[in-house]
Amino acid sequence: MKAFLEESQKYLIGNYARFPVSFVKGEGVYLYDTEGKRYIDMLAGIAVNTLGHSDPQLAEALCRQASTLIHTSNLFHIQPQIEVAKILVENSCLDKVFFCNSGAEANETAIKLVRKYFYDKGQPEKFEIITFTGGFHGRTIGSLTATAQPKYHEGFKPLLQGIRYAEFNNTNSLKKAITENTAAVMFEFIQGEGGVNPINQDFLNEIKKIADEKGLLIVVDEVQTGIGRTGKLFAYQHYSICPDIVTLAKGLGGGVPVGAVLAKEEIAKSFTPGTHGSTFGGNYLAMTASKVVLSRVLQKGFLESVSRRGKYLMEKLEKIGLKPRGKGLMVGVPLPPEQNATEIAKKALENGLIVGTAGGNTLRFVPPLIITQKQIDEAVEILTEVV
Ligand SMILES: Cc1ncc(COP(=O)(O)O)c(C=O)c1O
């Protein structure tokens, strides 16, 4: 047994079912393990490494920032935080930004913000948030409750009060879940962990209509779909909708932990001094990473190339008899019951290809957004052998 495996078991809490591999180096879309073996990475740290591994511009900016200033706290103004917020606001339909460190923390923040907004409006009875089956919003108790998948709840009850579930893409189910206490609906445009399940346009239209009629807030979890993953900076930009609150994490830091919540002005103003906070949120190092990531993703042609590469990947997968779904470089392949996604991911790994899995026996492809056509060919070639 490799030495690190024994020590890993001895010292780490065993909450992850890890593959028996550890990487020591990354370069672009490639990773190298302790034995020097090279892998093509179609997972990108689960939709995180936007610019691939060891991007020279990102590495250089982080090194420079680390040797200047890493952290001061939000008791003071942090200039790169203002710069990143400005970029996010100027490229979205939202007005204000709060920074934190992860997707779960961003969603936790969104839940608090919804409650505080209605409290401030004199409607404290409006605290219920409706979320959808197959969704995934994180592992902290609020975001876990928002995750309408019983398998994640086992052993952790009682959950948070005030979250109700409806079936994804089912308008009747949504209507039934609404009560006089409903404050918001919260969903992903493409459910990532749930199996790369896109929202139906008709269902989205109904959500908008119902939200308008009943004064509900629309909270969109773009932790996985955000920052160029689907070929637009935000997935909501594919649809004619402006959400009230958007949560981000994963790709925003390109590998450095960053989370964010974007909100419309009227809602954001409910977070007055002392109502919410995060020690590390938006510190110098994290914001330096986000600045580099955003500047690159917003470069002319970058997002178009994500869309093109995504289409190319889907076509290649179709050619080998698979049925991909998704948008941009967020692609899922549901497999028939006789094929097991986890087994295929394991075999792929042995053959030098890293792919993810998701709910519903789905293979998941969320590579670095800088992947080339040739590299897609290389990945699909290995997959073809494996499948
Ligand atoms: C849509 C979505 N929301 C929230 C989360 C939780 O993010 P984190 O693991 O950074 O807490 C994830 C993670 O997979 C996610 O895909």
The ligand as an SDF file (V2000), in Angstrom:
LIG
                    3D

 16 16  0  0  0  0  0  0  0  0999 V2000
  -24.9960   23.9530   -6.8900 C   0  0  0  0  0  0  0  0  0  0  0  0
  -24.1520   23.8010   -5.6750 C   0  0  0  0  0  0  0  0  0  0  0  0
  -24.4220   24.5370   -4.5900 N   0  0  0  0  0  0  0  0  0  0  0  0
  -23.6850   24.4380   -3.4770 C   0  0  0  0  0  0  0  0  0  0  0  0
  -22.6250   23.5710   -3.3780 C   0  0  0  0  0  0  0  0  0  0  0  0
  -21.8080   23.5070   -2.1330 C   0  0  0  0  0  0  0  0  0  0  0  0
  -20.6010   24.1410   -2.3270 O   0  0  0  0  0  0  0  0  0  0  0  0
  -19.3840   23.9310   -1.2980 P   0  0  0  0  0  0  0  0  0  0  0  0
  -18.9520   22.5130   -1.4200 O   0  0  0  0  0  0  0  0  0  0  0  0
  -18.3550   24.9180   -1.7720 O   0  0  0  0  0  0  0  0  0  0  0  0
  -19.9000   24.2470    0.0510 O   0  0  0  0  0  0  0  0  0  0  0  0
  -22.3050   22.7810   -4.4900 C   0  0  0  0  0  0  0  0  0  0  0  0
  -21.1920   21.8240   -4.4190 C   0  0  0  0  0  0  0  0  0  0  0  0
  -21.0920   20.8860   -5.1460 O   0  0  0  0  0  0  0  0  0  0  0  0
  -23.0840   22.8890   -5.6660 C   0  0  0  0  0  0  0  0  0  0  0  0
  -22.8280   22.1630   -6.7470 O   0  0  0  0  0  0  0  0  0  0  0  0
  1  2  1  0
  2  3  1  0
  2 15  2  0
  3  4  2  0
  4  5  1  0
  5  6  1  0
  5 12  2  0
  6  7  1  0
  7  8  1  0
  8  9  2  0
  8 10  1  0
  8 11  1  0
 12 13  1  0
 12 15  1  0
 13 14  2  0
 15 16  1  0
M  END
$$$$
